[in-house]
């Protein structure tokens, strides 16, 4: 049984920064791929970033390259998403998720556990 709890969302001005956290239960967190997704109103859930157990990371699009960074602290069973230079188009509910496999890290369907989401709103 795994539970994921996101935190750190809120309202920020364009150009600001925010760090999201996702705390996971379970003693085997360190062997799983962790991902961040986001979903804006009326849009499909979008892959943002992921990090495998060995530290390999992947960003979802050119729009977040150079602005977002994913990291994890296995000792704390926590994954982070550092978001800098935020833009209004980053506004969405952000979800963390856990993938027990080693493939399909960009696909919603491949993730086994999801958090409840945390709202990020970026104002102009």
Helices and strands as residue ranges (DSSP letters): E 4-7, E 10-13, E 18-24, G 29-31, E 33-39, E 46-51, E 57-59, E 68-73, G 74-76, E 78-83, G 88-90, E 92-99, G 108-110, E 113-114, E 118-123
